[in-house]
Amino acid sequence: MQYSLGIDAGGTYTDVVILRDSDSRILDTSKAITTYPDLMVGIRNAIDKLNPEYLSKVKLVSVSTTLSTNTILEKTGYPVGLILVGDYTVPRELPADYCITVRGGHDSNGDELQPLDITAVEQFAISLKKKVSAFAVSSYFSTRNPDHELKVKQIVLKLTGHPVVCGHELSQELGAYERAATAVLNAQLIPITYKFIHSITSEIKERNLDAKILMLKCDGSVTDIKGAKLRPIETIFSGPAASIIGASHLSGLDTCAVIDVGGTSTDVSIIKKGAPELCEKGAVVDGWQTRIKAIRMESSANGGDSHVWFKKCIMIGPRRVMPLCVAAVRYPNFKEKLEKNPVPLRTMLNEHIQPTKFFVSTGADPINPTESERKLIEFIRDEPLSIYEILNKMKRFPSPEVLDSLIQQRVIQAIGFTPTDALHVLGEYTEWDVETAQIGAKKLSRFTQMGVHAFCKKIKQQVAKNMVYSLMSFIMEGRGKEGIKKMLEEDVPVQYKLNIPVVLLGGPVKAYYENLKALIDAEIIVPEQAQVGNAVGALVGKGIKRIEIIIRPFSMENPDQNFLVFTPEGRKKFEEYRMAVEYSYKTGEELILDSMKDFGLPEGSIKISTSKEYLSPPGWKHTPMETKMIFVGVCDPGILTN
């Protein structure tokens, strides 16, 4: 009997689950608080809680993580040197630390426009050898001919030994600027991803597990360790991808909507006939349009650990804080501190000046801290401090900008009242310290005309409304978002009707079931193991590889003779259309099989499907102006353990 281990590392909690491979039955689960900046501590803590007998039989480990997303959002990636080849138009500054444009590039047929300026490339590489950890290169029309990108890669590797990311390796989509941005983001992530994968691999070896390790990608498929190291950008948004795959598996539905309530956000997505909807334009992260296909989702900054605070009314989010009930378990004297913390005057209230707000060090080092940041770090240590305690030590309130900066860098962690605390007060989710949550609710409710329970019910209802707003605005994309919001906020007595089931994931989602039923007329399902849905999703993802090959006439003056074939490997020329198609079939299947060989699966277990798209103007009587051949290889890495 063999088992598989799923790990979802990110958000507030790290979830792990063990599945029996023969029938996909969940045998054991556990959770631990995610540890920043070193995710491995939280992963280790979660694995330690698992049944050792089950763990010893694990043969496959699959991981989903927010590491890539957080690194880009927090701008903590490694320094990168970018080489642009050709006549580039740069509409906005690219996210590279150093950048150079050199002569070279190709046209839409893949013909060289100018010879590559090798000398400029060499000088740039040598000058940055000790300043960067990786390089990115993007050449004009490299999707039609990657020759210049490959030459630059060879030169830079020889002179520096640093990793080099080529734009054509990540996407075959047109858009030189977007490919350049994607290549840079990928290069920034390589050192961090290497370190994370090495830590995971070492952990598995230390536990004497002979297991293959996979990582979930943002399109819901999995990749082997080699692929994750080369293309870490593909793991952005693997958390939402894990949730939709996990929801489908746990509910037994191949068509459903998914609401995943995490600590930081609520993510909404849809799966149809077993396939998640993809965002064809590519994932957008921190404002950068990448060319990486990702699951289409709607994400709102309202989760179980969103900060509940008061100004002129009750505010929920957008920032995440550690719940009071959790802080009481982690810090022995916290409950007494909270009880004694003064209640500020209404005129003083802001996001940081609250009777329930505290700050504690994470142990992480700041990046180029200002003098004000350095002074504040001297006072905020391992014990949570309220804003008044900081005032007593510093003799002044710290500026909101300094607090925000250190929180964003994860140097300090904010603690505050959350929807999770509200559920503890209502007795609907009591995993942590209930009494501390009650103290926090009592302090905040003083600013309202409500009692403690009414206050907590109000928060719970608002969180449910936020879920429905996210779901309906996702389904009705571009149609009436403001109307949906207005109806929910004004308590208009109507229900939205959905013809597909809605699956809820997340630790306390069962508590919101009745609230959601009152707002939407749909079958709402809370799977038995909803709290570890992402970890399950990390395990049941398939190995999927997509390859696109394009065939075009060499000249439109004679469109029935001489054809160019553009593949990720380069371009080829053929006299006849039939020969170009035959070559494309053969090459597409070979590239699929080659990309999946690291799964260690027999060829017969990899299913390859092919589709064609033709582009021709009305009345065109020649071979197509463009033929796009799309190859999709699918395999089940779980076969390895059966």
NORKASUL-V748883 format. One record per backbone hydrogen bond with DSSP energy under -0.5 kcal/mol. NH is the residue of the N-H (numbers start at 1). CO is the residue of the C=O. E is the energy in kcal/mol with one decimal. If there is no record, write none. Layout:
nh = (NH,NH)
co = (CO,CO)
e = (E,E)
//
This chain:
nh = (3,4,5,6,7,8,9,9,10,10,14,15,15,16,17,18,19,20,21,21,23,24,25,27,27,28,30,32,34,36,39,41,42,43,44,45,46,47,48,49,49,50,55,56,57,58,59,60,61,62,63,64,66,70,71,72,73,74,75,76,78,81,82,83,84,84,85,86,86,88,90,91,96,97,98,100,102,106,107,110,113,114,117,118,121,122,123,124,125,126,127,128,129,129,131,132,133,134,135,136,137,138,140,142,144,145,150,151,152,153,154,155,156,157,158,159,160,161,161,163,165,166,167,169,170,170,171,179,180,181,182,183,184,185,186,187,188,189,190,191,193,194,195,196,197,198,199,200,201,202,203,204,205,206,207,208,209,210,211,212,214,215,216,217,218,220,222,223,225,228,229,230,231,234,235,236,238,238,241,242,243,244,245,246,247,248,249,250,251,252,253,256,257,258,259,260,260,261,261,262,262,266,267,268,269,271,272,274,275,277,279,280,282,283,285,285,288,289,290,290,293,294,295,296,298,300,302,304,305,306,307,308,309,309,311,315,317,321,322,324,327,328,329,329,330,331,332,334,337,338,339,340,341,344,348,349,349,350,354,357,358,359,360,361,362,363,368,374,375,376,377,378,379,379,380,381,381,385,387,390,391,392,393,394,395,403,404,405,406,407,408,409,410,411,412,413,415,416,419,420,422,423,424,425,426,427,428,429,433,434,437,438,439,440,441,442,443,444,445,446,446,447,448,455,456,457,458,459,460,461,462,463,464,465,466,467,468,469,470,471,472,473,474,475,476,477,479,484,485,486,487,488,489,490,491,492,494,496,498,502,503,503,504,505,506,509,511,512,513,516,517,518,519,519,520,521,522,524,525,525,527,527,530,532,533,536,537,538,539,539,540,541,543,544,544,545,547,549,550,551,552,554,558,559,561,562,563,564,565,566,566,567,567,570,572,574,580,581,582,583,584,585,586,587,588,589,590,591,592,593,594,595,596,597,599,600,601,605,606,607,607,608,609,611,613,615,620,625,626,627,628,628,629,629,630,630,631,631,632,633,634,635,637,639,640,641,642,642)
co = (57,19,60,17,62,15,7,64,8,13,32,8,13,30,6,28,4,25,2,19,20,20,20,18,25,18,16,14,12,34,37,38,38,39,40,41,42,43,44,45,46,47,51,52,54,55,3,3,212,5,214,7,9,66,67,68,69,70,72,71,188,134,98,136,82,100,138,84,102,86,88,89,94,80,80,82,84,140,111,107,105,105,103,116,117,118,119,120,121,122,123,124,125,126,128,128,79,79,163,81,165,83,85,139,141,141,146,147,148,149,150,151,152,153,154,155,156,156,157,133,135,164,137,166,166,167,167,175,176,177,178,179,180,181,182,183,184,185,186,187,189,190,191,192,193,194,195,196,197,198,199,200,201,202,203,205,204,208,209,59,61,223,63,221,234,217,542,215,213,224,225,226,227,231,232,233,65,235,237,238,239,240,241,242,243,244,245,246,247,248,248,271,501,269,503,258,267,259,505,260,265,300,260,298,258,256,275,254,272,270,294,278,279,292,283,288,285,287,283,288,291,279,218,277,268,266,300,262,263,303,319,417,307,315,313,309,307,305,414,416,323,324,325,326,326,327,330,331,333,334,335,336,337,342,345,345,346,353,352,354,415,385,413,381,411,411,366,370,371,372,373,374,375,376,376,379,383,359,357,386,387,388,389,390,391,399,400,401,402,403,404,405,407,406,406,360,358,322,306,304,418,419,420,421,422,424,423,423,325,432,433,434,435,436,437,438,439,440,441,442,443,444,445,451,452,453,454,455,456,457,458,459,460,461,462,463,464,465,466,467,468,469,470,471,472,474,476,480,481,482,483,484,485,486,488,487,492,519,521,523,257,501,525,259,530,506,508,509,510,512,513,514,515,516,516,496,520,522,502,523,504,525,527,529,530,532,533,534,535,536,536,537,635,222,542,633,631,629,566,627,564,562,555,556,558,575,574,552,572,550,564,565,570,567,565,563,576,577,578,579,580,581,582,583,584,585,586,587,588,589,590,591,592,594,596,597,596,602,603,605,634,606,632,630,628,626,617,615,615,551,613,626,549,627,611,628,547,629,609,545,607,543,635,636,637,638,638,639)
e = (-2.0,-2.4,-3.1,-3.0,-2.5,-2.8,-0.6,-2.7,-0.7,-0.5,-3.6,-2.0,-0.5,-2.4,-2.0,-2.6,-2.6,-2.6,-2.0,-0.6,-0.7,-1.9,-0.6,-2.8,-0.5,-1.1,-2.0,-1.6,-2.9,-0.5,-1.0,-1.0,-0.6,-2.1,-2.9,-2.3,-2.1,-2.5,-2.3,-0.6,-1.0,-1.9,-2.4,-2.0,-1.5,-1.6,-3.0,-0.9,-3.2,-2.4,-2.1,-2.8,-1.7,-3.0,-2.1,-1.9,-2.7,-2.8,-0.8,-2.1,-1.8,-1.8,-2.9,-2.7,-0.6,-3.0,-2.4,-0.6,-2.6,-1.6,-0.6,-0.7,-0.6,-0.9,-1.7,-2.0,-2.9,-2.0,-2.0,-2.1,-2.6,-0.9,-1.8,-1.7,-1.6,-2.5,-2.4,-2.1,-2.4,-2.4,-2.1,-1.1,-0.5,-0.9,-1.5,-1.8,-2.4,-0.9,-2.5,-2.5,-2.7,-2.2,-2.8,-1.7,-1.2,-1.3,-2.6,-2.1,-2.4,-2.4,-2.1,-2.2,-2.8,-2.5,-1.9,-2.0,-2.6,-0.8,-1.2,-0.7,-2.4,-0.5,-2.1,-0.9,-0.6,-1.2,-1.4,-2.3,-2.0,-2.2,-2.4,-2.5,-2.2,-2.4,-2.2,-2.3,-2.4,-1.2,-1.1,-0.6,-3.0,-2.7,-2.0,-2.3,-3.0,-2.6,-2.2,-2.5,-3.0,-2.6,-2.3,-2.3,-2.2,-2.8,-1.3,-2.0,-2.2,-0.5,-1.4,-2.3,-2.8,-2.8,-2.9,-3.7,-3.1,-1.7,-2.4,-2.8,-0.8,-2.1,-2.1,-1.9,-2.6,-1.7,-2.1,-1.5,-0.5,-1.6,-1.5,-2.4,-1.9,-1.9,-1.9,-2.6,-2.7,-1.9,-1.9,-2.9,-2.2,-1.3,-0.8,-2.1,-2.8,-2.9,-2.5,-0.6,-2.9,-0.7,-2.6,-0.9,-2.7,-2.2,-2.4,-2.6,-1.7,-2.5,-2.2,-3.5,-2.1,-1.8,-3.3,-0.9,-1.7,-2.9,-0.5,-1.9,-2.0,-0.6,-2.5,-0.9,-0.6,-0.7,-2.6,-2.7,-2.2,-2.3,-2.2,-2.8,-2.0,-1.6,-2.8,-3.3,-0.6,-2.2,-2.0,-3.4,-3.2,-2.7,-2.8,-0.8,-2.4,-2.0,-0.6,-0.8,-1.8,-2.8,-0.5,-2.0,-1.8,-2.7,-2.1,-2.0,-1.1,-0.7,-1.6,-0.7,-0.9,-1.1,-1.2,-1.3,-2.3,-2.2,-2.0,-3.3,-2.4,-0.6,-0.7,-2.4,-2.1,-1.9,-2.3,-1.3,-0.7,-1.0,-2.1,-0.8,-0.5,-2.8,-0.6,-2.0,-1.9,-2.2,-1.6,-3.0,-2.3,-2.0,-2.8,-2.2,-2.1,-2.2,-2.6,-1.8,-1.4,-2.6,-1.3,-3.5,-2.8,-2.2,-0.5,-2.0,-1.9,-2.2,-1.5,-2.2,-2.0,-0.8,-2.3,-1.0,-1.5,-0.8,-1.3,-2.1,-2.0,-2.1,-2.4,-2.2,-1.9,-2.2,-2.5,-0.6,-0.5,-1.8,-1.6,-2.4,-2.1,-2.5,-2.0,-1.7,-2.3,-2.5,-2.0,-2.2,-2.0,-2.2,-2.3,-1.8,-2.1,-2.8,-2.3,-2.4,-3.0,-2.4,-1.4,-2.3,-2.7,-1.0,-2.9,-2.1,-2.3,-2.5,-2.3,-2.0,-2.7,-2.2,-0.9,-2.1,-2.7,-1.9,-2.2,-3.0,-3.1,-0.5,-2.9,-2.5,-2.2,-1.0,-1.8,-1.7,-1.3,-2.4,-2.3,-1.5,-0.6,-0.9,-2.5,-3.8,-1.1,-0.7,-3.1,-0.5,-0.6,-0.6,-1.7,-1.8,-1.2,-1.9,-2.4,-2.0,-0.8,-0.8,-1.9,-0.8,-2.7,-0.6,-0.7,-2.1,-2.6,-2.5,-2.0,-2.6,-2.4,-2.8,-0.7,-0.6,-1.4,-2.5,-3.8,-3.3,-2.9,-3.1,-0.5,-0.6,-3.1,-1.6,-2.0,-2.7,-1.6,-2.4,-2.4,-2.4,-2.0,-2.5,-2.2,-2.9,-2.9,-2.0,-2.0,-2.7,-2.0,-2.5,-2.6,-2.2,-1.3,-0.8,-1.7,-1.6,-0.6,-1.9,-1.8,-0.6,-2.7,-0.5,-2.6,-2.1,-2.3,-2.4,-1.8,-1.1,-1.3,-2.5,-3.1,-0.5,-3.4,-0.6,-2.9,-0.6,-3.0,-0.6,-2.7,-2.8,-2.8,-2.3,-0.7,-2.3,-1.8,-1.5,-0.5,-1.0)
//
